[in-house]
Amino acid sequence: MSQFNRRRFLARSSMLGALGWSASGWLPLLADQVAAQAKQRRHCILLWMNGGPSQTDTFDMKPGHKNGGTFKEIETDAPGLRFSEHLPGLAKHGKHIAVVRSLSTKEGDHGRGTYLMRTGQRLGGPLRYPAIGASLSKELGDPADAFPNYVSVAPYRAVNQEAFGPGFLGPRHAPLTVASYNRFRSTDNDDDEAEYADLRVNDLQAPLDLDASTIRTRLELWQSLQDDFLTRKGRVGAARAQNTVYERALRMMESSAARAFDLSEESDTVRDAYGRGQFGQGCLMARRLVEQGIAFVEVSLGAFGGGRTWDTHTANFPTVKTLSEELDAGWSTLMTELEERGLLESTTILWMGEFGRTPGINGNSGRDHFPAAWSCVFAGGGIRGGQAYGKTTDDGMKVDDGKVDVGDILATLAQSLGVEPDTENITEIGRPIKIADGSPIKDLLT
């Protein structure tokens, strides 16, 4: 007999049939119960900025200096805290936001920087480290949940696939990926005629042309074949990984959380407030997933090879303006709706990319890679908002006060979620690895 209990499997397959073809009156009820439980859990939303956003044009501006560029500062609702003029929605949430202006790292390559910031580890060596989403969702989620505790919305992984994976934690802790089927369209929030970004997870529902009896028969046949496969190959890692993927898919089909992916349930007014593009609709999906109790959700903004990216070596200012407007609509509406639903206090948000950009403006009106002194932003639950931590020099070239590294940022994130940063996971060779190898920034924590 395989690891998968046959009797339980057949009972579940009967439920799958009922889920696909009954009136499913129980589903809204179950969803309401899950939403109530979500408020008692801790959640994390990572807003990942592909390409490395310019701190000098967003959250650490340098007005009056030649490096400052063309953008103006605006006040937020937190005294003394100022953002770019292209982030007016976020400015209204300043009291919930803490900007870290003193981040300093050592990786200026997209692939290496992405790996560093998402795992807390330098790239190199045989060990595959888990993304912070995998490590934290392992601690925050319930292993008995039918739905994955880590969801990644439209990630751009080409720069470094390993930076988005579960590493040595294994496939059980891999993210469920939500694909974008019109990735490089619908990014202009002011275009009323644009279609909504098409974000979806395929095959969460059984085929409409099959009845429950046929589905159960097929599942029985599949399970018989799977039993044999695992008997012969069960000790091989790839076989266990394959079984994990299929088992998780079946559990997802039963879960009430699956409805969170159907954004058509939301009104056009709400969807438009977030922005019709990939990022805005991803933020809306993140809110819906948090309502269903999902522990860790990440949403990406910017993509190489055809879409707008924060990698602004040329034409920095028009590109950052457009990206900032898209960021502002999605992120500010996300915070508004989380607060209205009583979920902001239990949800920590972290905004960051792989590095910052040079304060100096190059000959192509752009900014280049710059890991020496840059910014990330915390918001929401567990965070003492309304402040900027650390500072850079007047020209933005160096950290002047409160220098922190990636380990400190990830440790702060973990601590804000109620997870001890020095919690260890054991690798395949028995080596203990901390979730975050750094010190939490106490001034940022409630």
N, C-alpha and C positions, 0 to 999 in steps of 0.2 A: 504494500500500500504506500502511496506517495505521501509527501508532507501535507498535501491538500486533502482534507477529510471529505470522502465521497458523499456521505449523507448530508453534510452541511452544504456541500456544493450543489446537490440536487435541490435542497430547500431554497438555496439562493437563486438557482435558475428558475424555479417557479415564481419567485418574486420578480425576477427580470421580466418574465412574461406578463405578469400583472402590471408591472410598471409601464410596459410598452403599449398595452392595449385596453387597460381598464379606464374608467373615468378618472382614476387617480385622485379621488377626493381627499385621500389621506395626505397627499403631498404638501398642500399649503399648510395644513396643520403641523406637520412635522417641520416644515421650514420655519414657522413661527416659533416653535420650541427651540430650534437650533439658533435662531436670531437672539432669543433671550439668553441662551447660554453663551453666545459670542461676547456679550458684555462682561462676562466673568473671566474671560480669557485675556491673555496679552497677545498683541499682534504687532507685526513689523511690516512696513511698506518701504522698500528701497526704490528710490527714483534714480535710475542709472543713466548718466549722460555720456553717450558714446562720443569719443573724440577728444574729450577734455575741455570743459567749458572755461571761458575767461572769467576769472574772479574779479578782474578789474572793471568788467562791464556788467557785473551782476550784484555781488554782495560785498565787495571790498573796493569800492570806487575811490579814485584819486582826483577829486575835483581841483582844478587850478594847477595841476601838474601836467607837463607835456605828455606824460604817459597815460593821462586820464581818458583821452579819447573824446568822442563827441556826445556821449550820453550824459544826462543830468541825474542828480540824486533826488529822491523824494523822501519825505518823512514817513515813518510807519506809525502804527498806533502804540508803539513802545518808545518812550522818550529817548532820544539820542541814537536810536537804531535807524539806519537809512539804507535803502536799496536803490537799484536802478529804476528810472522812470518807467521802464517797460515791464515792471512787476507790481502794478498798482493793486491787484487783487491780493497778492501775498502781503503787501504793506498793511492791509486791514487785519492780518493775522499775526502782526509782529509780536504781540504779547505771548504767542505760543511758539515763537521761533528763536533758535539760538544759532548764530553764525560762528563758525570756527574759522578765524582768519589767519591762523598760524600753523597750518599744516605744512610739513616739509618732508618730502620723500626723495628717493634716489633713482627712480625709474622713469626715463623720458621716452621710452618706446611704447607704442600702443599696446602691443601684445604683453610685454613684460609688466607695464604699468597696470593693465587690466587685471592680470593675475595677482599682482601684489595687493591691489586695493580690495579685490573681491575675496581673497583667501587670507590675507595678512601675512603671506609668505613670499619670499623671493623665488622666482622661477629657476629650476635647476635641480638635478638629482633625480633619483628613481621614484621618490615618494610623490604621489598625487594627493594634494591637499584639497579638502572640501571647500566649496564656496561658502561664504558666511551664511547664506540662506539655508544651506543644507545643515550646517552645524546648529544654527539657532532654531530652525523648525523641528529638529530632532528633540530639542529640549522643551520647546513650547507646545508642540503638538501632542496629541494622544495617539499612541500606536494602534488603538482599537478603532480609530476613525476610518470610515469607509473611503474618505477622500484624501488625496495627498496633502501634506501640510505645507508644501512649498510649491508655489505657482509662479512661473515666469511668463510675462506677457510680452510677446513680440521681441524677444532678445535678438541682438545682432552679435552672433558668436564667432564670426569668421576671424576676428583678430586673435582669439585664443579660446578654443573650445573647452579646454580643461578648466578655465576660470569660471565656467558656468555649471560645472558638474559636481557630483557628490564626492569625488575623490575616493579615498580609502573607506569612506562610510558605506559605499556600495549603492546599488541601484534602488534600494528601498527608500533612500533619502534623496534621490534625484528629483529635479523639479518637473512638474507637469508643464509642458510648453504650450502656450496659446499662440497659434500661428496667425500671421496677418496675411490676408489674401489680396490686399491691394496696398502693399507696404509703402510704396512711394507716391501714393495719391492722397487727396483729401487732407492736406496738411494746412490749408489756409482757413483759419477759423472764421474769417469774415466773408467767406464764400457761401451764401445761403443755398446755392444750387449744388454744391458739392455733395457727393454721397458720403455716408458714414463709413469710417474705416471698418473693414470686414475682419473682425477678430473672432476666431472660433477654435474649438477642439473638435476634431472630426470623430464621428462614430460613437458618440456618447449615448445614442439611442439605437435601439434595434431597428433593422430595416422594416419599413412600413408594409412591405409586401409579404411578410412572414407572420404567421400566427404564433401564439404562445407555445402550442404543442410542437411545432416545427423547431422553434428556437430551443426548447428543452431537449429535443432529440439530438440536435446538432451539438449542444453543450455536453451531453452525455458522451457522444462519440469523441469530441475533442478531449474530454477528461480521460477517457480510456487510453487514447493515444499518448496523452501527457503522462499518465501513470507509467506507461511502458518506457517513455523517453527518460523520465527521471530515475527509473529503476536502473537503466543502463548508463545514464550520463550524470546522475545527480551529484556526484562528487566534483564535477567540473564546474568552475566558476561561471562560465558562460551559460551553462544549463540552468543554474540557479537564478542567474540574472534574467534569462528569458522567462522563467516561470514567474518571477517577481513582477515583471512587466504585465504579463497576461492576467495574473491574479489581481493586480491593482486595477486594471482596466475593468474587470468584472465588478469589483467593489464600487468603482466610480459610477458605473451605470445604475447602481442601486441608490446612490446617494442623492439626498435632496439638494446638496450643494451644487449639483450639476446644473441646476437651473440658473445659477449665478452667471453663467456664460451667455445667457440669452438676453442681450441688451435691448431687444425689441420690447421687453416688458416695461421699459422706461419710456416716459413721455419724450416727445421731441424737444420740449422746453428744457428738460433736464439734460438730455444728450447734447443739445447745442451749448448749454452753459459750460460743459466740460470741454467743448471743442470737437469738431467732427473728425479730426485726424486720429492717427494711431495712438498718440500719447494721451490725448483727452479721453478717448473711448477706453483706453487701458486703465486710466485712473478711475473711471466709472466702474469698470469691471473689478478693480481692486476694492472699491467700497463695497460692492456686492459680495465679494469673496470674504471680506472681513465680517460682514453681517452673517455669513454662514459659518464663521468660526475658523476660517483658514488662518494658520499661524503666520506665514511669511509670503508676501506677494511682492514681486518686483516688476516695475514698468520702465521701459527704456524709451529714451528720446534721442534721435539722431542715428543715422546709419550711413556707412560709406557706400560707394558704388552706385549712386543714383538718387539718394535721398539727401536731405539737409543733415549736416553733421556739425558738431562743435569743433571740428578740426579746422579752424579758420585761419589757415596760412595766408589766404587771400580774402578780400572783401569781408573782413571781420564784422564790421558794424551793421550792414544790412542783414547779414546772416544771423548774427546774435540777436538783433531786434526781432526777427521773425520767430526764432526759436524761443526767445524769452516770452513773447506773447502767447505762444502755444503752451509753454511751461506754466505761465501764470494762470491761464484759464483752467487747465487741468488740475494743477496742484491746489490752487485757492478754492476751487469748487469742491474738491475732495475734502479739504479741511472743513469747509462749511458744512458739508453733509455729514461728515463724521461727528462733528460737534452737535449738530441738530439731533442725531440719533443716539447721543450719549456714548459714542465709541472713541472719541478723540483721546480721552484720558487713558484708554487702554491700548492705544495704537501709537507706536513710535515711528516717525518718518525720518529717513536719512536720505539726503540729496548729495550725490557726489559723482565724479567721473574718475578717469585713470590718472589724471594730473591736471595742473592748471595751464595757463598760457602766459607768455612773456608780457610783462608790463610795457616794455618798449614795443612800438609799432614798427613793423618792417616796411620795406619798400613797396610791398604789394597791398598796403593798407590792411595787413593781417597781423596776427599774433602767433608765435610759434610755441613749441612744447616747453613747459616750465614746471618741473616738480619741486623746485627749491622753496617756494613760498606761495601757498595757494589756499583755497577755501573749500569747506564742505558745510552742510547745514543740517541741524537737527530740528525736529518739531514734534509737538504732540506729547503723548504720555511719557511720564518719567523724566521729562526735560524741563528745566527752569528756563522758560522763554523770555523774550524781551531783552536780549543781550547779544553782544558780540564778544567772543572770547579770544584773547590774544590780539596782536596787531602786527602789521608789516611796516616797513619804513615808508617815508613819504613818497618815494619813487616806486614802492612795491617790490623791490628787488630782493629784500631779505626779511626774515622774521625778526621783529624787534622785541617781541615779548610773548611768552607762553608757548614756545615751540612744542609741537606734538607730532608724533609719527602715526603711521597707519595702525599700529598695534593699540595705541591709545584711543583712536577713533572707534575701532571695533570693540575694545573693552568697554568704552562708554556706551556703545549701542547695546551690548549684552547686559550691562548693569541696569540700564534704563528699562529693560524688559524683564528684570528680575532674575536674570541668568548670571551666575558667577562666571566671570571671564576665565578664571583658571580651571573651570570644569574640563576634564580631560576625556578625550576619545582615544581608543587604542587602535593602532594600525595593524595591518596583517602580520607584521613581524614583531608585534608586542610593544611597540614604542608608544609612550603616552604623548599626546599632542594637545596643548591647551586650545580652547576655542579662540582666545585672543591673547597674544603675548604682549601685553602692554598694561598701562595703568589708567583706570577710568578718570575722566576729567571731572573732579568732584564739583566744581563750580557750575557745571551744566546739569547736574542731577538734582531732582527734587528729594 
